[in-house]
Amino acid sequence: MSTRAEPKEPAEPIPEEWISEKPGPEEAAEWWERWRNLPSIERRRPAAEVLAEVRGEERDDVNE
């Protein structure tokens, strides 16, 4: 019987672009949790786009 007590860590480092967005303390935990749970291809999305989703904002300047 095996337990999965080890913490989830990203398979790849957080892109520098995402780090430079510097989410505020109130959203940092949600931002990190969302990033960890994204499929690796989604981790390549622009940081501003994901942070806008975390903040509940709609961004017109983000390409779909």
DAKA-V361480 format. One record per helix or strand of 3 or more residues. SS is the DSSP state (2 for helix, 1 for strand). FROM is the first residue (numbers start at 1). TO is the last residue. If there is no record, write none. Layout:
ss=[SS,SS]
from=[FROM,FROM]
to=[TO,TO]
This chain:
ss=[2,2,2,2]
from=[16,25,42,47]
to=[20,37,44,55]
